[in-house]
Amino acid sequence: MTDKKTRDWLTTANTLSEALPFLQRYDDQVVVIKYGGHAMGDEARAEEFARDIVLMKQVGIHPVVVHGGGPQIAAMLERLKLQSSFVDGLRVTDGAMVEVVEMVLSGTINKSIVSAINAAGGKAVGLSGKDGNLITARKLLRKRKDPDSNIEQIIDLGFVGEPETIDPSILETFSDSDIIPVIAPIGVGADGETYNINADTVAGAIAGALNAKRLLMLTDVAGVKDKADKVVTEMTTDEARARITDGTVSGGMIPKVETCIKAVEHGVGGVVILDGRVPHAILLELFTEGGAGTLIR
């Protein structure tokens, strides 16, 4: 009779064998992972995430991590008694505030992720979009109509930007090495000014510039849900647009899905919105038949 330990070993061996087709599918491919939300703030989840990223590199995948940091930025601004306001979910960022944003994103958060990956046996290097002119940014403008006059007004968000160009050369160099890049969503303007950029947007732009096989958007929800509140496992870009139009996709999920659509149109093989709080969510998506979350292709 087979004892429990042997059964556990057999289960592990079967799991590795079943993963073979998926390992072959992603061999030597770029996978961009947008990392943020509550999973980032939980120490155990952060260590698990780091191990999964190292495993990806070990089996021949080229992971590129792009991280956010909204809650950490908010906490630091509160400590410094700097008031924030938001327009369409974007933090209005003045000169003093952008210094804090850069300090938190490029400093505290970036280096904690780098340290976790290195502690798990990887070789991670932290970057911001300013390094090597990776992300050249331009000022992001928002327009609104005045409800009384119906005149369209331009809303100044300060030092909030959007990617203008991505130079993938430095990241392509890392693909030929053991190095795992970890990128803070900070860009540089034409005159050297610093721009705070939405991390989802940066992840999508970098994935497109690298022709990534997959972009994985780790969030705090299970994926895109239909009108019956069930997760949609897969949809095309046209179906995604239709769900935005009919209101099935709403609120904060709209910009995420729009980022996914744009990434696919710029050459990404597929984008997955998945719950980063689920243990080993990345491995479930890449190496199992069922996957995880919502795939848009």
GIZI-V396460 format. One record per pair of residues at least 12 apart in sequence whose ideal C-beta (glycine too) atoms are under 6 Angstrom apart, sorted by the first residue. I is the first residue (numbers start at 1). J is the second residue. Records with the same first field share a line. If there is no record, write none. Layout:
I->J + J
//
This chain:
19->287
22->287
23->59
26->61
27->60
28->60
29->213
30->62 + 210 + 212
31->61 + 63 + 213 + 214
32->64 + 203 + 206 + 207 + 212 + 215
33->65 + 216
34->66 + 200 + 203 + 217
35->65 + 67 + 218
36->67 + 68 + 199
37->219 + 220 + 276
38->220
39->276 + 277
46->116
50->116 + 117 + 120
51->120
52->280 + 282 + 283
53->117
54->120 + 121 + 122
57->180
62->175
63->180
64->181
65->182
66->183 + 199 + 202 + 203
67->113
68->199
69->104 + 105 + 109
72->104 + 109
73->101 + 104
76->100 + 104
82->97
87->142 + 155
88->142
90->157 + 160
92->157 + 158
93->158 + 159 + 160 + 196
94->158
98->159 + 194 + 196
101->196
102->186 + 194
105->184 + 186
106->128 + 184 + 186
110->126 + 182 + 184
111->126
113->182
114->126 + 182
117->180
122->180
123->178 + 179
124->180 + 182
125->179 + 181
126->182
127->181 + 183
128->184 + 186
129->186 + 187
130->186 + 188
132->170
133->167
134->167
135->163 + 187
136->164 + 165
137->161 + 163 + 164 + 187 + 189 + 195
138->164
139->161
140->157 + 160 + 161 + 162
141->154
142->155
159->195 + 196
160->196
161->187 + 195 + 197
163->205
166->205 + 206 + 209
168->209 + 210
185->197 + 199 + 202
200->256 + 259
204->259 + 262 + 263
207->263 + 268
208->263 + 266 + 267 + 268
211->267
212->268
213->269
214->270
215->263 + 268 + 271
216->272
217->273
218->276
219->273
222->275
223->273 + 293 + 294
224->273 + 294
227->248
232->294
234->295
235->296
237->261 + 264
240->257 + 261 + 296
260->296
270->295 + 297
271->296
272->285 + 293 + 295
273->293 + 294
274->292 + 293
//
